[in-house]
């Protein structure tokens, strides 16, 4: 679940434990003590999507074998959030790097009861067309990747999502546009992943490339109430400009075809891509978006960024058009929670047409 967190993050308490890794003698045959890094903190937020919200995060960072310097740090984290709009969000995430990064396991599960907003399908929906709706969702997504050559991985992804019936305004956009999935149902799909990953850090890389392609096939034989297909491509490049500055670039493409329910459609906006737009401000079957971010370390644990992004949605690839692109831009600050893992708390302010937003998140946008 992507959230644009606006106005304030009140860090009322924080607990961090880190056990420094000792130097390993060249002839040592014994594993070193595990580094321990635990972050626990409650927070208060306000956002375009949530109004005032109250929650907490617990995150655990570790390495299966600390003497394996080629393996990035794994993490397991749990987030819970309740808002004055009576929204409830619970998210569990983990990324496990096995020794030497020969295998990678990812897992995400979430539950949400979320009063939300909908502007209809298309790339040119009117800002005043906003309609409220509410839906309950449960989502689970395990992934497993195996290294086959250098930094090239192939793997498998499985997605299951249960959506309850949408509580919406009768006779409004959901009915007028005959939106698939408004009565709820299950989606269940499986497919391959191909990934190339040369980033030097999992949380805040300063050089390397990440490129990943996924295809997911949803069918009734897998327990899905809807038959459709998804294809996504995510490309990122990190360029070290100096010892204190990095240029980060990202391009994403998403395509879906078949009887796709609206919660599986492509969405433009949110806290990671097109910051400044409400998550899902523009929705349709196809999406393309690009962003660039300049990141600079300032002093102590403080850094700053400047970013810009552009993107659009369409009903099919043939309808993408240059004059249909939307734009956002902005800047932000970074506070390094863990110097060892380069884990940042980010505070961004994004500006878009008709809207602006603060985004307060753990980790970088990409």
Order of alpha helices (4+ residues) and beta strands (2+ residues): beta-beta-beta-beta-beta-beta-beta-beta-beta-beta-alpha-beta-beta-beta-beta-beta-beta-beta-beta-beta-beta-beta
